[in-house]
Amino acid sequence: MKEKPNFDSCPRRQEQIIVQKGSQEVLLFNMEDGSYYALNEVGNRIWELCDGTHGMAEMVCMLAKEYDAPAEMIKADILEVLEDLRTKNLVVECGGDRLNGDGSGLAQRFA
């Protein structure tokens, strides 16, 4: 059974991924297992937003506005792409705490 997506989570790209932009698509190369994954324009935009700071609801709003498309259609596309990226170990889920737990969006590396 598939897990229900957590709309409070913030997908983050895995570090071991090499990105190569082509003329019509973007190729992702996973250095851990040697697999390749191709993204179209919308898939690439979703990939760009997987930085650990954008929640899924925020992605839906942003992309619906950028592509002038219905939010429900964008939501379905995002869910499909993120499921593929998760399955292929290209992204991981961060909590909805925006990295540091206080909502400021800044990682506290030095105390």
PLY file of the C-alpha trace (Angstrom):
ply
format ascii 1.0
element vertex 111
property float x
property float y
property float z
element edge 110
property int vertex1
property int vertex2
end_header
0.00 0.00 0.00
1.31 3.44 -0.94
2.02 5.93 1.80
-0.14 9.05 1.77
1.96 12.11 0.93
2.75 14.45 3.76
1.91 17.98 2.61
3.89 19.44 5.52
7.09 17.79 4.36
9.70 19.57 2.27
11.36 17.31 -0.32
15.14 17.69 -0.59
17.43 16.53 -3.40
19.91 13.82 -2.49
23.54 14.97 -2.54
24.88 12.14 -4.72
22.94 13.30 -7.81
24.65 14.83 -10.85
22.42 17.01 -13.04
23.01 17.43 -16.78
20.78 19.86 -18.69
20.01 18.98 -22.30
18.10 20.88 -24.96
14.70 19.40 -24.08
15.17 17.53 -20.83
17.28 17.29 -17.71
19.13 14.09 -16.85
19.74 13.07 -13.25
22.55 10.61 -12.59
22.58 8.81 -9.25
26.23 8.15 -8.38
25.26 5.56 -5.74
23.68 3.07 -8.10
24.57 4.38 -11.57
20.95 4.95 -12.61
19.74 7.76 -14.88
16.43 9.59 -14.73
15.10 12.10 -17.30
12.87 15.08 -16.45
10.82 17.26 -18.76
10.44 21.02 -18.18
7.81 20.72 -15.44
9.63 17.82 -13.79
12.82 19.87 -13.76
11.01 22.79 -12.12
9.73 20.44 -9.42
13.31 19.12 -9.00
14.59 22.70 -8.58
12.05 23.30 -5.81
13.16 20.18 -3.92
15.61 22.13 -1.78
14.24 21.20 1.63
12.53 24.57 2.12
9.46 24.32 -0.15
6.47 22.33 1.04
4.24 20.54 -1.41
1.36 23.00 -0.98
3.74 25.88 -1.71
5.01 24.06 -4.82
1.44 23.64 -6.07
0.71 27.36 -5.68
3.96 28.42 -7.31
3.69 26.10 -10.31
-0.02 26.75 -10.86
0.83 30.44 -11.16
3.99 29.90 -13.28
2.27 27.58 -15.76
-1.19 29.18 -15.56
-2.71 25.75 -14.90
-5.36 24.45 -12.48
-3.98 23.66 -9.03
-5.51 20.16 -9.03
-3.66 19.26 -12.25
-0.39 20.66 -10.90
-0.88 18.81 -7.62
-1.34 15.51 -9.48
1.83 16.16 -11.52
3.85 17.04 -8.42
2.67 13.94 -6.56
3.57 11.72 -9.52
7.04 13.24 -10.01
7.86 13.22 -6.29
6.77 9.59 -5.98
9.10 8.67 -8.86
11.96 10.70 -7.38
11.47 9.11 -3.94
11.27 5.59 -5.40
14.54 6.15 -7.26
16.19 7.60 -4.12
16.70 11.01 -5.75
14.88 13.00 -3.05
14.22 12.57 0.66
11.58 14.13 2.84
12.53 16.79 5.36
10.11 17.67 8.13
7.84 20.65 7.76
10.01 22.58 10.22
11.89 24.38 7.43
15.26 22.99 8.50
15.75 24.37 12.00
12.51 23.89 13.90
11.67 27.54 14.53
10.14 28.37 11.16
12.82 30.86 10.17
14.09 28.72 7.27
17.71 29.02 8.37
19.83 26.05 9.35
21.68 26.59 12.59
25.11 25.08 11.96
27.14 27.07 14.45
26.05 27.51 18.04
0 1
1 2
2 3
3 4
4 5
5 6
6 7
7 8
8 9
9 10
10 11
11 12
12 13
13 14
14 15
15 16
16 17
17 18
18 19
19 20
20 21
21 22
22 23
23 24
24 25
25 26
26 27
27 28
28 29
29 30
30 31
31 32
32 33
33 34
34 35
35 36
36 37
37 38
38 39
39 40
40 41
41 42
42 43
43 44
44 45
45 46
46 47
47 48
48 49
49 50
50 51
51 52
52 53
53 54
54 55
55 56
56 57
57 58
58 59
59 60
60 61
61 62
62 63
63 64
64 65
65 66
66 67
67 68
68 69
69 70
70 71
71 72
72 73
73 74
74 75
75 76
76 77
77 78
78 79
79 80
80 81
81 82
82 83
83 84
84 85
85 86
86 87
87 88
88 89
89 90
90 91
91 92
92 93
93 94
94 95
95 96
96 97
97 98
98 99
99 100
100 101
101 102
102 103
103 104
104 105
105 106
106 107
107 108
108 109
109 110
